[in-house]
Amino acid sequence: MKCPRCKTENGTRTVCSKCGYFMYHPDVANRAHMTKGQQAVEDTKIVGKKVGKVFKYAWMILTLIVMSFWLVALMVWVMGMIVD
């Protein structure tokens, strides 16, 4: 494959060995077409990842709230023990 930038011959490489230009750019024309079933599976994976992130952050926030509650309760209890 010949580099369009520096005209160096690179054989089957997709990155020019001289200038580092990426000679292969993935786009719609270069990828294999998926069936509707395959597209549905990919869409499900993408939605699953997004939902997983939301649940992860919600779990972290809930954990911080519960830990803060118990920390404040412990401090109130310790202060009550010191005052008595």
Secondary structure, DSSP 4 states (H G I P E B T S, - for coil): -B-TTT--B-TT-SB-TTT--B-----TTTSPPPPHHHHHHHHHHHHHHHHHHHHHHHHHHHHHHHHHHHHHHHHHHHHHHHH-
